[in-house]
C-alpha cells in the first residue's frame, strides 16, 4: 500500500445539492473563506476554499471533501461515514484538508480534518493501509468558530511554508550547507488544543524559543489570541529579544499586555517577565522599576528569581554606562544564586574590560559548566580563548578553538572571531605558528573559498619555514598553492613571491630564490630589491646585484644589511675601495652589526694593509667574543688571536 494510491471518481449522491447549498451558506456566513473553486470532476476534492486575510484573498487554500448522509447519529451524537482509503490519501496531499459531513436529518454540518483522520488511523496500527475504506467519525460543528481557527491555522502554516520555500529559492547553492545549519524548522502544531499545549510546554522547557516563535501564529490559531495557554509562546518571544536574537517587536509589546491581563495579581515572576519585555523594547526606566518591584516581592522566598532580576537590572545600568552600579547588581545576583550563569557571564565581561583576566577566566569557567544552552557555553569559550591569547597561553586558546570550530555553521560568529584572534596573536609567534597553520587548514575545510584564510595560511607556512619550524609541505607544493591563489587574487603578489623566495633561501636553493625574488622585484622594485640583490650575490652575479643593491642602500633601505650586501657585490666586481667604504658605512649605521666588522677586517687582510685588518679584528673579537667568526680567527690565526700560553 502506498500513500500515492489514489481514488477513482464516484458520481455525486442524491444528497449532493442540499449538502453543497448548506456548505456554501455556512462558508459565506462565517466570512473566513471564499469558495474559490468547486471541483465537479475532481476525484477527491469537492471544494477549494481561499482564506481571507483582512480585505484580501491569500490564495492559501483548504481542500474540502463534502459528504452527505441520512444515517442516524451514534449514541455519543457523532456521525459515521465511510470514505475510500484512496480518498484520504488524496486529501493528505494538501495541508489543512478537511472532511465536511452534511447530516440531513439534523440539517447540520460537521467537520473532521484529514490529518486528524490519518492520526487516528495510524494509532490503530498500519492495517488501515491495506483496506479499501475507513470510517470517519464526525462530531465537531462546521461553524464560524471552527472556520476562524481553520483560517488562522491555514494562514499561519501556509505563510511559514511559503517563506521557507522562497528562502531556499534565493539561497545560492553553495550556501545550502550553512543555511541548513541555521534553518529553524517549521513544525505542525497539533490540532487538539490539549496536544498543542503539551507541545508548546515541551518546546519551552527545552529552550526552543526560535521554533516557538516561528510557530507562534499556529499556536495562536489553536488556542485563541487571549488564551492563557499562549503564555509560553509570548515568553519565548521575550526570551529571543533578551538574548539579542531576531524577534518580533510587536509581539513583545503584545506579550507585556498579555502578561498584565493574565496575571493581574502582579506576582514576582509576572513582574520579572514584563520587565524583560520593557528591557527588550528599550524602555529602560520602566524595566528598572519592574525589576526592583519583582525583587521586593520575591524577597527571601524566591532567591533565584531575585538573582535573575538583579542581573538584568545590572544590565540596564551597564547599557547606561554606570559600570559600578551594574557590577554591584551582578554581585548581589551571585550572592543569591552562586551558579547563576548569566551573572557570571556579566561579571566575566566586566572583569575582562577592567583587565582582571584571571578573575574573568574564573567567571567564564562557571558559565561553561553551568549553562545548559550550547550557544551560551560556546560564547563563553569564545571570550575565554581571547583571554588565553592575551595571557600567552596559546595552547589553551587553541584547545577552545578546537571545540568551537565544528559549531561554526550553526553559530556564524565563530569563524570570524577565531580567525581574527589567530591572526592577531598567533601568526608571528614561534610557539604557536604550527597550531595556527592547523587552524587555517581546518578553517578552509569548512570555508574552502575564503580568500583571507587562504592567504593567511600561506603566510603562516612561510613564517614557520623561515623560523626553522618543520612544515608538512615542500617547496613545490608551496609554489603551487601560491600560484593558485594569485591566479584569482593577485593584489599582494609581490609579497607572496617574496615569501616563496625566502622558502627557497631556507632550502639554500639560491637559483629558485633568485627567480622568486625577481618576480617580487618586478612588481615592486622599491621594496624587494634587497633580497634579489642578496640572491644574486650568493650566485656570484655581482655585476647584476650591484646597481640593485646600491639603489636599496642609498634610497629605499639605507641600513647596515643593505650596505653589507653592497660591499659584497663591490668586492665581487673588484671595487675594493668602494667595498671598504661600504662596510664602514654599515658599521657606522649599526655598530653592533658584527658581520660587517669581521668582513671589513678580511678585506684589509686580503688587500692591505694587514695591520689595519689585525686592528679591526682585535676590536671585533673584543666586542663579539662569542661570534662564530671570532672563534674562526682564534683557530686560523693563533699567533695573533690565540689564548696566551699560561706558562
Secondary structure, DSSP 4 states (H G I P E B T S, - for coil): --TT--PPP----TTHHHHHHHHHHHHHHH-SEEEEEE-SS-SS-SEEEEEEETTEEEEEEEEEEEEEE-PPPPTTS-EEEEEEHHHHHHHHTSTT-EEEEEEGGGTEEEEEEHHHHHHHHHHT-GGGGG-SEEEEEE-EE--HHHHHHHHHHHHHHHHHHHHHHHHHHHS-GGGHHHHHHHPPP-----SSHHHHHHHHHHHHHTT-HHHHHHTHHHHHHHH-TT-GGGHHHHHHHHHHHHTT----HHHHHHHHHHHHHHTTT--HHHHHHHHHHHHHTT-HHHHHHHHHHHHHHHTTT-HHHHHHHHHHHHHHHHHTT-HHHHHHHHHHHHHH-TT-HHHHHHHHHHHHHHT-HHHHHHHHHHHHHH---HHHHHHHHHHHHHHHHHTT-HHHHHHHHHHHHTTTTTSTHHHHHHHHHHHHHTTT-TTTHHHHHHHHHHHHHHSTT-HHHHHHHHHHHHHHHHTT---SS-HHHHHHHHHHHHHH--TTHHHHHHHHHHHHHHTT-HHHHHHHHHHHHHH-HHHHHHHHHHHHHHTT-HHHHHHHHHHIIIII--SHHHHHHHHHHHHHHT-HHHHHHHHHHHHHH-TT-HHHHHHHHHHHHHHS-HHHHHHHHHHHHHH-TTSHHHHHHHHH-HHHHSPPP--
